[in-house]
Amino acid sequence: MSAGVSTQQRRREMAAAAATSGAGRCRPSKIGASRRPPPARVRVAVRLRPFVDGTVGASDTPCVRGMDSCSLEIANWRNHQETLKYQFDAFYGERSTQQDIYAGSVQPILRHLLEGQNASVLAYGPTGAGKTHTMLGSPEQPGVIPRALMDLLQLTREEGAEGRPWALSVTMSYLEIYQEKVLDLLDSTSGDLVIREDCRGNILIPGLTQKPITSFADFERHFLPASRNRTVGATRLNQRSSRSHAVLLVKVDQRERLAPFRQREGKLYLIDLAGSEDNRRTGNKGLRLKESGAINASLFVLGKVVDALNQGLPRVPYRDSKLTRLLQDSLGGSAHSILIANIAPERHFYLDTVSALNFAARTKEVINRPFTNESLQPHVLGPVKLSQKELLGPPEAKRARGPEEEEIGSLEPMAASASASQKLSPLQKLSSMDPAMLERLLSLDRLLASQGSQGAPLLSTPKRERMVLMKTVEEKDLEIERLKMKQKELEAKVLAQKAEDSKEKENHCPTILRPLLHRTVTVAKPLKKAVVMPLQLIQEQAASPNAEIHILKNKGRKRKLESLDAPEPEEKAEDCWELQISPELLAHGRQKILDLLNEGSARDLRSLQRIGPKKAQLIVGWRELHGPFSQVEDLERVEGITGKQMESFLKANILGLAAGQRCGPS
C-alpha cells in the first residue's frame, strides 16, 4: 500500500507556499530583500546496512527491501500483508560501497564551497545502524569524512595555484556535544563552549580551536588524536556506541588577488549524530542512562525543528538544544544539506527503522536558501595617513616644528587662499568610500563603457560645477583661517589671565596659609582611682607613731593631697598624686583575702569585688581539685582569670579587707 501519497503531496505544496512567503523558514537574504536566493531542498539518502554476524535474527528475512535506486518498502506493522513505501533522493542497499555513497550524494556539494557557500552532511539513524562507519569508515574502506577532505584539499590546491585569481586556505575544527555541553576535541582542556550568533546571522563558537591544513597528512595529524577524545561506550547493541554528537567544521577562505579584492568564506559541516536509543533493549544504567536521555532529548528537539519548518510556524525552536542551535544553518538556513539516514535490516530494529524513515521523509521537505558569503577585503579600505602636524594639533604642532618652520609658518595664512585649490580636491578618494558604494559605481562605469557611452565618465565632474565647487572651498578655507586666528587670540587672553591669577595667589598665600607656630597640644590624662576608707580606721592608725596615711579631699575644682601629720596642706598637680599604704596594712589585707579564698563558700567569694557567680564556682572547684591556695597570686592559675584581672582584683579588695570591711560587688 502506498503510504500517504496524498499526504506527501500536500506537504510539498505547503513547503512550496511557505518558501514563497518565507514566513519563519529562513533568515533574511544578505543580497537584498528584492533578490532572494533560490531555494534548495534538503536532499535525503537512505543507506541499508547488511546483517551483522553474530547478532540476534541474522538468519531472518530483512524487514526492509529496496525497490530501485530511490525507493524502498518496509512491512506495515499494523497489517503484515501490506507494505509501506518511501521515496527519497537516493537509496543504497546492502551491497553499496563507501565510494558509491560518497560519489552519489556527498561529492556533488563540495563545489559549492569554492563559490563561498555552505554545505552540510548529517548521518542520522538508530544506535547500531552504521552512522559512524558511514562517516569515518575504516583504513580499508574510508568514509565520507576522509574522502571529502581529500577531494576538497585537492580542489583548493588547484584553484589557489599561482596565476589563478583566488588564493585559498583551509582550516578545521572538531567538537562534540556531550550531555548538552560543547567540547573542543582538538583541545580537551577548553571546557564547555558557548554558541553565539553574529550580526549577520552566522553561527559561531568563540574559543573553538582552528587548525590550518594544507594536505591530507596535516588533516590526519590533527583529526586522529581528536577522534580518540570523543566519548564512546558499550551497550547491548553496540560495543563502541557514540555517546555524543560529533561535528567536523571545515572552513574554506578565498581572497581575490586582483581588484576589487573580494573575499569569500564557505563552511562544510560533517556531522555524526548519536543514535536514538531504547533503554529497554540497550540495558543502559547509571551514566549510560543519563547519556541516552540527553541524546534522545536533543534528537526530539531536532524533530520539532523539522516539523516547525515544514508547517511554516513563526517560531522554530533552534535554541531548545545545543545540537539544533548548531544546525541552524543546515536546516532552514543557507547551506546545501544532505541527510544520510542509516537503517538496519533486523526485525528487532523495526520500530527504530520506521521512526528513522519517517524523520527522513519529513526532513526531505525542508527548504534552505544558500547564498554566497562575499565581501571586500579589509585592506582595500586603506587608512588615511596623517602627518605629525595633523596628529598633534595646532599647539603641539607648533612646538614640534623647528625654527626654520616657524619662519615659514608665519607666511602660511597669506598663501592659504592661493593654495586652497591645490591642497583640497572636490572629489573623495576611492579608497575612503563605502565599499558597497564603490562596487556599485565601478559596475555602473563598466556598464556605460560596455554600452559605448560617449559622455563624460561617471566619476568625473563637469568644468562649470568644478569651478563653483573650488570657489566654495576657497571661501570655506578663508573662513576657517579667520576662526583659527580668533581662537589663537582667545587662547592668548586665557593664558594671560591664568598668569595674573597665579601671581595674585602667590602674593596672598603666605598671609592666608601661614602655619601656626608653637601650637600646644593637650592630651587627656587618665583618671586615677582612690579607695575610701572608714574614718574610725584612719583615726586609729593615725594614733600609732609609724602610721602614715594619706587621704584625698575634694574642694571645689582643685584637688589637694593633705597629710594628717603635716601642719599645712601640700598642693600637688592633679596627675602626680599617688596613694601610699604601709606594708603591715598591705600584708594584713592579703592574708584576709587568702583566708577567704581557702575557707569561704561561693556566696562569700561573691562578696569580693570583681568576683561574680561564675568565677566563684571556678575558685571553689579548683580548690576542691588542687587543695588550698598558698598565696593570693595562685588565683591566676584558675581558668578564666588573667593577670590583668588579678591586678585589678587586688587593688579593689585589699584595702577594704585590711580594714575589716567586705566590699560589695562594684
PyMOL commands that set and color helices and strands:
alter all, ss='L'
color gray80, all
select helices_A, chain A and resi 5-21+98-115+131-135+144-159+216-228+279-282+287-311+318-320+322-326+347-363+378-380+388-392+394-400+403-409+412-423+430-432+435-450+463-512+535-543+583-599+602-606+613-626+632-637+643-658
alter helices_A, ss='H'
color red, helices_A
select strands_A, chain A and resi 40-41+43-48+64-66+71-75+83-87+90-92+118-124+166-178+181-184+192-193+196-197+203-204+211-213+232-233+241-242+245-256+262-272+335-343+367-368+374-376+550-555+558-563
alter strands_A, ss='S'
color yellow, strands_A
deselect
rebuild
show_as cartoon
